[in-house]
Amino acid sequence: MKTMEQIRHLYSRAGFGLRFEDMRLVEQLSVKHSIDFLFRSSVQSKPLVSVKENVNYKDFLKDDQLSRKMFMMQQRQQEKDLNIEWLKNMSTGNTQLRDKMTLFWHNHFACRTLNAWYAQQLNNIQRDNALGNFRTLLLEVSKTPAMLQFLNNQQNRKGHPNENFAREVMELFTIGRGNYTEQDVKESARAFTGWGFNKDGVFAERKFLHDDGQKTFLGNTGNFTGEDIIDMLLAKKQTAHFICTKLYKYLVNEVPDAANVNAMADVFYNHKYEIKPLLEFVFNAKWFYNEKNTGNLIKSPVEFIVAMNRQFYIDYQNPDIQIQFQRALGQVLFYPPNVAGWPGGKNWIDSSSLMYRLSIPATVLNDGVIDFTGKTDPDDEAFIATARKEKKAVHTRVQTQPDWNKFLSDIPAHTTKKEIAQLVLSPAINSKLLSIINKATDIKTMVIELVSTPEYQLS
């Protein structure tokens, strides 16, 4: 594989794709220097800031019905603002690697909360630590009101342990199912008793609720705290292997290669769970650029939207349309289906979502109308029901403005149509794509046809 092909692949996995604008920055670089450039570009962590205050719904419970309804509408708007802000940051910012890894941790630590302030706080912790140390990330995530509330640890107290949080820390966040016993769950739940948060949304170790008795966990006995449990889980190399398996499926191939995953786990474990050395190892590995690992991953809906936004510098007159895209495609930021997160891979595609995936690019690039039949937001249905009795198709004008002038002007002189196609698409150019390229009378028409193909769904 030639150097520029490797760099294109690197950007499709470590970011959201390479643009002609980016090519001017990396075309003289080696693959190693391109990797270094991605890390340097992602040093800064830009926090989400759209949610300005923590409004507790309990403050409104005693108010009249209108006040409660106004609060619910305000809450929904905060959630939408947070979603759009993150999407805009990914679509326009230069911290691609940090953004891509924040998206990974957002799914690894899947969480739902009705409090947008808590959701923003959790996301910023994932963003700040996306390229840092996993222990720090795990510990900070575990102490957020969003996660403690979602997994019921606010109710975990001495004499009445709630096992939900402790179980998911093991099953989904660290060591994985099959590497602990039900007794380990019970004992670790006792260790996490008292972990909660106060009315201001600040973590609190409520010692009067903590079980300070002897506990036996993974073969160790002592007066363990929650942090002790986390440290014992990290001491098990299986934790490194579990996380590296998920990361391999996210960055390399849906079918894990045992030898490669083991090599990743060695690096992660030996570097005391530092994330940067692990990613550097993956991006510098020869197998990362093997043909079987290129153009083979189905983009998640968010990756699909962000890649399109970045490639064509899309400006949305109504940014909320992007939330409708997410609903139609099955991935709404901050709303994972359950604590296990989005399953990914081929699960992203069904007959309905594929139809939208193939129609959205041309619609967006031509300011068209899209039919969102049956894709109403469940949280909005109550409001919609008051406005009309029967369910109708939602026809929405996308109202976008791609910057075609910038896209076209960034293409270097003498670039062939096939070379343009190779930058837009991750898979190799096949005979069907070549036919589109050869028949195209102008670049804009060709590109719109290419992004409307199934191949554009792959990275």
N, C-alpha and C positions, 0 to 999 in steps of 0.2 A: 504494500500500500504506500502510495506517495505521501510525502510530508503534508501537503495541503489537504489531502483526503483524511489523514489522521487528525489534523486540527479541526476539520469540519465535524468529524465524529466526536472529538473531545468536547466541542462546544454544544453539540446536540445532547450530550449526556451530563456534562458538568454545568450546563446552562440551558438556554432555551433556543439554541441554534446560532449559527454564524450568519451575519449580514455582510453585504458588500462593504458597508461602512467599517465593520470590524476587520475585514480582510486587509485593509490598508495598514492596520496596526500589527497584524501578525504574519503577513505574507513573507517577511524576511526572517521570521523567528523559527527556531527548531521546535519540535514537539515539547521538549523539556522546558524551553523558555516560554512557550505558550502556556504550559501548566503553571509556571511561576507567575506569569502575568495574570492569570485567572485568580490566583491566591492574593496577589498584591491588590488587585482591583476590588477584592471582597474583604479587605481589612476592616473597613468601617461598617458599623451596624446602625442602620437608620431605623429608629423605632416607629411603630404605628402610633399616631397621636389623635386620630379622629374622635375618639371617645374622651370627652373632657372631664367627666365626673362619674363617680360611682353612685348611682341612684338605686336605693334598696326598695324593691317592690313592696316590702312589708309596710313601708311608710304610707302606702296608698290603700292598704286593705280596709281601713276604716273610713275612707273617703266615699263620696257619692259615686254612682255608676259612671257618670260622665268623666269625672277625674280619673277613674281607673281606666276607662277606655282611652283617654288622652295619654295616660302613662304607657299603655300597651303600644299605642301608635309611635310614641317617642322611642320606646324600646326597639321596635321593629326598624325604625329609621337608623338608630345607632348601629344595629347589626348590619344593615345594608351599607352604611357609610364605611364601616370597618372592612367589610368584604371588598368594596370598590377601592379603598385606599391601598390594601395589600396588592390587589390585582394591578393597580396603576404602578406601584413600586416595582413589581416584577417586570412589567411591560416597558418601563421607561428607564429604569435604573441601570447602573453599571456593575452592581455587585451580584452578577449572575450566579456564581458558585454558592455564595451565602444564601441567596434566595432559593436555589434549587435544594439545598440541604435543609433550609427551614421548612420547605414543603414536605420533605421526607420526615422530619421530626414531627411535623404537624399531624401526620398520619400514624407515625409510630406511637406517639402519645395522644391517640385520638380522644377527643373530649368535646362534650356539648354543654353549654351553659346558656341560660336566658339572660345572664348579666354580661353585657357587651364589655364593660370595664374589666371583668375577670378574663374574658376571652382575649382582650387586647394585651393584658398583663402576661398571660400564658404565652401568647404568640411572641411577644418581645423577649421573653426568657429563651424561647426556642431559637429566635433569631440571634440573640447575643452569644449564645453558646453553640451555634450550629457548626462551627469549625473549631471549637475548643475542646474541653474535656468532658467525656460522657458522664463521669461520676458527678461532676458539678451540675451538668444539665439535668440528670436524673433526680438529684437531690432538690434542686430548685423547682423543677416541675412538680415533684411530689409534695411540695409545701405550698403550692398555689391554691387559692380558694376554689378556682375552677375545677381542679382535679380532685381536691378533697371533698368538694360538694358532689361532683359527678359520681364518685365512687364511694360515697356515703361514710367517709371517715370522720366527718363532723359528728356522727352518732356513735363512733367507736370509743367505748369507755370501759374502764375496769369493771369486771363482773358481768358486762353485757357486750362482749366484743362483736364488732361487725367485720366480717371476713372479706368483704368485697374489694377494698383497696389493696389489702395484702395479697390477695389471690392474683389480681391483675398486674401488680408490680412484678410478680414472678412469671405469670403465664405470658404476658404481652410485652412487658418492658425490659425484662432481663434474661432469665434462664430458659424460658420456654416450657411448654407442657411436657410432662413425662419425666422431669428432672427434680421433682419435689413430691412430697406426700401430702395427704390431707392433714396429717398432724403438723407438718411444717406450716401449712396455711393457718391453722388454729394458733400455733405458737407465735408466728410472726404478727398475726392480727393483735395479739396481746401487746407485742412490742410497739405497735403503732397507736395504741390507745392514747388518747389525749392530744393527738395531732389534729389541729383544727385552725380556725381563723376567727378573728373578732368582727364586730359590726362594721369596722372600717376596711375589711378585706385584707387584714394583715395576719400572717401566719402566727399562731400561738401554740406553744407547748403547754397544754393545761395539765400541770403536774398532779393536780388533785383528781384528775380522771385517768392518770396513767397507772397501768399495772406494773409495779416494780418487783414482782416476784420472779423466781427462777424460770427460765424458759429453755427448751431444747430445740435447736433449729439446725437443720442440715448436719446433724451429728455433733453440734457444739452446744454446750450448756453454760448459761450465765444469766445475769440480770440485764438482758439486752434491751436496747432502745431501737427506735426506727432506723437511725443511722447505722447502728451495728448490723441490722438485717441487710441493709443495702450494701454495706462493705463485704459481708459474707457472700452475698450473691455475686458481687464483682470479683471476689477471689476465685470463683469457679470459672474456669476457662470456657465452659459451655455458654456463659453469657456473651463472651466475645464472639463465639461461633454463631449464636442465635442472631445477634445484630448484624454480623457480616453476611449471613445468608440473606437477610432482608435487603441489605444494601447491595448485594450482588444482583438480586432480582430487580432492583430499582435502577442500577447504573449499567449493568452488563447484559444479563440474559435471564429470562423468566425461569429457565431450567438451570439450577445451580450446578457448577462443576465442583465436585468434592475437593479436588486438589487445590483449586484456586481459592475456594472459600477457606480451607484450612490454612493456606498461606496468609490470607487476609487476617484470620483470627490470631495467628502467631504475631503478626505486626501489631495489631490492636492491643492484645493482651500484654505483650512485652513493652509497649510504649505506655503502659498504665492508662489505657483507654483514651489516649489523645487522638482526636479525630483527624487532624491535619496529616500526620504521618500515614495513617491508613489510606486516606484519599490519594496522597502522593504515590503510595505504592500501587494502588489500582490504576491510576492514570498513566503511570510509567511502565506498567506491565505490558509485555508483548501481546499476551492473550486478550487484553482489553481491545486491541485493534484487529483481532482476527475477523475474517469475513463472516463467520457464523454469529459474531456478536455485533454486527453493524446493521443498521436499518431494520432491526428485528423487534424493537419494543413498541407497543402501542402507547401513544401519548395519552396521558391522563387528560380529562377534559380541561383542567386548568392549564396544563402544559400546552395543549392544543391552542387555547385562547391566547395565552401569553406569547407563544411563538408567532402566531399570526399578527398580534398587535405589534410586536417588536419588528418583525420583518417588513411590515408595510406602514409603520408609524401611524397607526389608526387613532383617530380622535373621535370619541363618541359624544354626540350631542346629548344623548340620554345614556349616561354610563350604566344605569340600572339594567339595560338590556343584557349586559354581560352576566348578571345574576340569572336572568331567564335562560341564557345559554347554559349556564352551569346546571340549572334544574333539568333542562331538557337532556343534557348529556350524562347526568347522574353523579355530579360531584360539586356540591355547594360548599365553599370554604367555611369552616367553623361548624359544619353540620355533617360529621361522619355518620354513617348508618348505625353504628354501634361502637362499643368500646374497642373492638378489634380493628376499626378503621375500614377504609375502602380496600377490597381484596385486590384490585388492580388487574393487570394483564388482560387476558381475553374477556374478563368480566366487564371491561369498559364497553364492550361492543355487543349490542343486540340489534334487532331489525329496526327498532325505533330510533335509538341513538345513532346508528350508522346513517340513517336517512338525514338526520340533522347535521351530523359531522360532514357529510358530503355537500350539503346545501349551504351551510353557514358561510364558508369562505367567499363564494361567489356573491352571496347576498350582501355580506359586509363590504366587499370591494366594489359593489355596484349600487350601494345604498338602496337595497331592495326591501321587500316585505317578506316576513317569515311567519308561518302558521304554527302557533304553540298549542295546538289542540291537546287537551288532556294533561297539560303540564303546569297547571295552576299551582302556585305555592300553597301547600296545605294551611299554613299560618295566615294566609290572606283570604281563604275561602269564606270565612265568616263575614268579612266585610263585603266580599263580592256577592254573597247570597242576599244581602240586604238591598243590593242594587238591581239584581235581576233574578228571576225565578228559575230560568232554565240555563243549563250549561252550554256555552257556545265556544266556538273556536276563538282564540285570541290572535288576531292578525296584527302584528307589530311592525311598523316601519323602523328599520334598524337605525337610520339617520347617522351614518358614519362618514368620516372624511379621511380616507387613506392619503398619505402624502406620496402620490405617484411620482411627482417631480423629484423628490429626494431619492426614492427607490431607484429610479432610472438614471439619475445623474451620478449616483454612487457606483454604477457599473463601469468598470474600467474599459477604455477604448479597445476595440478588437476582440472583446469577449464574445465567444460564440453562443448561440442559443442553447446548445447542449451544456455548455459550462454554466450558464445561468440556471438551467434546470437542475444541475447537479448541486448547486448551492441551496436551492429552494427545497429539494427533496433529499432525504437521507438514504433510501434504498438505491441500489444500482439502477441505471436507466435500462429498462427492458424494451421490447419491440413495441408494445402499446404506447409507452411514453414517448418513444422515438417518433412514432407516427404523429403524435400531438405536436411535437417539436417541429417536425418537418413541414407540417401543414400550416403552422401558424404564420400569419402575415405580419404580425407585430408582436413585440415582447409582452405588452400588457395583456393581450388576449391569450397568449400562450401561458403566461403565469397563472391567470385566473383558471384556465383549464387544468393546469397541473395541480393547483391546490384543491381542486374539486375531485381529485382521484383518491382511491383508497391508499395509495402509496404515501400521500401527504400525512396520513394518520400515524405514520411510523417514524421513529427517531433512531 
